[in-house]
Amino acid sequence: MQRFVLIIFVVILLFSCKSVKKQVFSSEEIETPHTWDRYDLIETIHQPIRTIRLSIHVFQDSLGAGNFNPFNPNGEKSEDWYWLNGLIDDASQKMGQLERMNMESSSTHIKDSRLRYQVVGLYTWKNQELYELNRVAYGVGNKMFDFVLQQPEVNFKDNSLHLFLAGNVNRDNSKIASRGIASGLADKRWTVLYNYYHQYLNNKNFWPAGLVSHEIGHNLGLRHTWNQDDGCSDTPQNAYHLEGNPKNFQCWNDNEPRGFRCDETFECSNNLMDYNAHQNALTQCQLQKIYANINRNKGGLNDILSIKESRLDSMYISGPPTCKETGIYRLENCPLGYRIEWYVSPRKAVQQPTGIGNRVTIKVADNYRGKVILSFRIYQDEEVVDFDRTIKLKPLYPGT
């Protein structure tokens, strides 16, 4: 039976392959050039700008009160509308202006996350039942999500991340603090934001751009940085390890809370996925995890993304400009699910190249000094695209 299935598979493969007119040397083909399990190999700075579509939903009581009111009675945009949109615009800009990490980290400073936000819808709902939901719980978000999916006027139902501004005040731990919960780690559906309207009315300096991005970070697959299992070795260890600070302690801001070791900048985290007053830094590992989730479409994340520049613009061939005896070259940022072939010309310049998919190992032929052209060909739907790079070759022992 297994042999029969194998024969059928080979026959299907033979009839599905496209012909190649010019071929100097071809590697084996691979349908998925990256599993993205090795997210540490992802080059974040070469990612295309990805814009996350956001739909904002304000839940008011049955009288249309108790929460933001983005529209005046005549339908014109109100001050609340400009505040909410300005908040998202600022959060989006900050994702392109990330700060250097305060606390010690092995990560390089990556200034641009290559992520942006765009509000594609702003809705108000007079619904007393949903307005009363103020618990920080997945059940609350799921009820709100089920509700908006049934509303015919909502656009981008399955193609945007829904931000729910809960109405009634949440008083967990006897505090009225800004809180949030995401639908899951690497999950495109929703995030609920609590107490934003209360803070907006009572704190003139309230501007939770970092808090919004913090919750979206969970949707993109990031955990809190103080978790031992956050999967990144370059995220900071919080200040509870310093002498005099209790277990699980965090410095929220410079000298806050007082009486503890929070008087030095390096003791106060500014990481986006920490709890602090300056959430505007991400490490290389955190961004690599985000793009690994995006590249394999975990949780349907690609559905909420708008890529403003072609993915082809971000693809390039990495590797040393001069190959001395042996060199490894890769076609970076290639999408999943497409057939890839590679070629080396002239063939005599190299020994038998090895590799599969988007990775090639070149070994210089004996006594050869000169240049070769390495080409990758990617079959993208009905389009065939070639990427070429000229490489200098230099034998390890010239003249031998």
N, C-alpha and C positions, 0 to 999 in steps of 0.2 A: 504493500500500500504506500509506504514512504517513497519507494522508488518511482511509483506511478505519479505521485504528487510532484516529485522533483522534475520528472520529464515534462509535465504540463507547465511548470514554472519556467523551465528553460525555453520551451517553445514560445510562451508568452513574451519572455524577455527578448528573444530574437526578433520577433515581429514588432516590438515596441521601440527598439533602438533607432535613433536617427543616424543617417549616414554623415560622414565627415569628409569633405572634399579634399582638404589639405591636412596631412598628418605626418609630422616628423617622428614624434614619439608620443604615445598616449599611455596614461596610467590606467589602472583599474578605475571604474566609476563607482560612485557612492551616492545614494539618494539623499542621505542626511549628513552633510559634511561636518556637523558638530552635534554632539549630544548635549553640550553646554553643562555637563557635570563639572568640568574644569572651568568654573566661572572666573578663576584667577587669571586665565589667559585672555580674557576679553579686554580689548583696548577701548577704554571709555571715551577718550578724547576724540576718537574717530567716529563715534556714533552720530547718526543724523539727529537733528532736532526733532523730538517727539512731543506733540502737544496733547495733553490729557483733556478730553472734553468733560466738562462739569455741568450738571443740572442741579440748581439750587431749589430746594423746596422749603417754604416757610409754613409751619403749622400754627394757625391762629385758633382762638376759641370760636364758638358758634356765632359770636357777635363781630368777629374780625378784629379782635384785640388780643393783647397779651404777648405779642411778638412783633418782629419787624413788619413794617408795612411799606413795601417797595413802591407802591403806586398810590397816588392821590385819588380822591373820589372821581375826578374827571378822567382818570386813566393815565395822567402824566407821571413821569418818573419823579419819585420823591427823594428826599435826602437819604433815606434808608437804602434806596436803590443804588445811589452813588457810593455809599459807604460799603455795601456788600461787594459791588463790582470792583471798587478800588482795593478792597482787601485781597481779592483774588489776583488782581493785576500786580499788586506789590509782592504777594507770595510767589507769583510766576517769575517776576524779575529777579527775586532773590535766589531762585534756583539756578540762575545764570551768573550769580555773583556770590558764590559760596566763600565763606571765610576760612582761614587757616585754623586747624584744630588748636584749642587752648591747651588741652591736656596732652601729655606725651603720647605720640602715636608713630608707628612705623610707616604710615601712609604719607605719600607725597600730597602736596596741596593741589587739589583739583578744583579749579575755580568755577567751571561751568558743568553742571550736571547733565546738560543736554536735554533737560525736561522742562516743559512749560505747561501752563494751564490756560484754558479758554472756557468762559461761561457760554453755554449754548442754550440755556433756558433758565428763567427765574419765575417760579410759580408760588402763589399763595393759596392755602387751603383752609377754609373755615370748617373745621372738623373737631368737635368737642372731644370725642373719644380719643383721637390720636393726639390732640393737644394735651390731654391729661397724662399721656405716657411719658414718664420722666425717669424711669429706671435705666441705669447704664447696663443694658442687656441686649443680647442678640435678638431676642424675641421682639423687642421694640423696633429695631431696624427692619426686621423681616415684615412686620405688620405695615410699616410705612411703605416699604418697597412693594408689597403686594397691592397696596392702595394705588400708588402712582402708576403701576403697570396697567391698571384698569381705566385710567383716565385718557379719553381719546385726544385731548389737547396736548398731551405730553409728547414731545419729539425726542428722538435719540433714547428711547426706552432701554434698548439693549446695547446702545453704542455710546453711553456716557456713564461716568461715575456719579451717582446721585448723592448729593450732600443734603442731609435732612437737618434743619434747624428746629430742634425740639422746643416746644412752647413752655410748658409748666416747669417751674424751677426744680432742679435737682439739689437735694440737701444731704448727699452722702457724707458721712463723718461730720455732720453738723456744720458743713462749710458749703458756701455757694461759690464753687470754683468752676472754671472752664474745664469741661471734660469731653471725652469723645470715645467712640468705639467704632471699629471698622468691621465690615462683614466677614473678614477673614484675612489671613496672610496670603498675599498674592491672589486677590479676589476682586473682580471688576465691579461689583454690584453697588455697594452703598457705604456711607459713613454717617453716623449720627453725631451732631455737635450739640452739647448741652450748655445752658446758662449764658449763651452768647448775648442774648438780648438784655438780660439782667446786668451783665457786665458793661454792655454798651451804654445803658442808662445811668449807671452808678460809678463808672470809672472813665473819666474823660481821656485817659491815656491808653485805654484798652485797644489793642491792635494785634489780634492773634494770628498774624500771618504765619509765624512759625508753628503754631498749634495746628493750623489747617494742613500744612505740609507734613507735620508729624503723623497725623492720622492717614493722610494719603500714602505716606511711607509704609504704613502697615498694609494698605491695599496693594502696594507694589511688592510686598514680601519681606519687609524689614521688621525685625524684632527690636525690643528695647535694648539699648547698648549694655545695660548692667546685667542682662541675663547671661548666664554662663554658656548658654546654647545659642547665642545669636549668630554663630557661624563665622565671625570675623575676629581675627587676632589683632587687628589694628584699631579696634574701637576702645574707648578709654575705660579704665578701671576707676569707678567713682571713689570719692574721697573717704569712704568708710574705712579704707585700709590705713589711713593716717592715724597716728597716735592721738587719742582723745576723742575720736569720732566713733559713734556707735555703729553697730552692724546695719547694713542697708541704708546708711546715711548718704545724703546727697547735698552738695553745695548748690543751692538754687541760683545764687547770684553772688557777686563780690560782697563778702562779709554778711551773707544771708544764708542760713540763720546765724545770728551772732552767738558768740561763745564757743564756736567750733573752728576747726581748721578750714576756713574759707577766705582767708585774707590774701591769697596769692592767685593770680590769674590762672596758673597751671592747675590749681585745685578745683576750678569751676569749669565744668564741661559746657561746651557750646554745640555739642553734637545734636543734630536734628532729632534723633531718636532717643535722646535723654530727656529728663525733665529739668529745664533750666530757662532762664530769662533771655537767652541769646541763641535760640535754635536755628543755626545757619551754617552748619558744617556737616559734610559727609566724607567718609573715608573712601579710599579706592575700593576696598572690599565691598562696602555697602553698595556702591554704584555698580560694581560688577555683578552682585547678586540681583539687583534690579534688572539689569539688562539680560542676565541669564533667564530670569522669569519671563521677560518680554520675548526673548528670542525663541523660547519653546512654548509661548502663548499659555503660560500657566494661569489658571483661573480666568481664561478668556480675556487677558489684559489687552491683546491686540485690538479687541473690539472697541475700546474706548480711546484709542490712540489715532491721532492724525499726524502723519509724517509729512512735514512741509517741504522737505527736499527729498529727492529720489534716494532710495536706499543704495542705488548704484553709485551715487556720489560719495558714499562713505567707504566703499570697498577699495582696497589697495593691496599690493603685494609687499609683505614685510620680509626682512632678511638683510644680511650685510651687503653693501654695495660691491665689495670685492670678495670673491670666494677663494680663500686660501686652502686648498686641498678639499675641504668639505664645508658645505653651507646648507642651512635649513631655511626654506622659504614657504610662506603661507599666504593664501588669499584671505584677508581679514574681513570680518563683518559680512560674510556670505550668508544668505538666508537659508533656512531649513527647507528640505524637500525638493531641491533642484539638482539636476545632474551636473557634475563638474568633470571636465577633462583638462589635462595639462600637457604641454609640449615643450621640448628643448631643441633649439636650433642654433648652430649646426650640431648634429648628433655626435659627431666625432670628437667634439670638444670635451665631452664628459664621459665618464664611465657609466655603466647602467644606472640611470636614476631610479630612485625608489620613492614610494609614497602612495597615498590614496586620498582621493577627494581634494581638499584644499591645502594639503601639506606635501611638500616635495623635498627630498634630500639629494643634493647634487654633489658629486665627487669629481674633481678635475682630472681629466685624462692625463696620462704621463706625457711630459714634455710639451704640453699645450699651454700657450700663453696667448690670450686674446679676449674676445667677448662672446657671450651667447645671449640669445633672447629667450626668456622664460615666458610662456603664455599660458594663461588659464582661460578656459572657455566655459561659460555657464549658460545652461539652457533654462531660460526664465519664461515659462508659459510658451508663447509662440515666438519669443525673441531669443536670439543667440547673441551673447555679448562676450567680447574678448578683452582681457586685461594683459598687457605686455610690460615687461621690464627688462632692461639691458643690464647684464651683470658682467663685471670684469672677472676673469679667471687668472689665477696665479698658482702654479704648482708649488708644492711645499719645498721641493729641491730642484730649482731651475737647472736645466741642462742634463738631468739624469734620465 
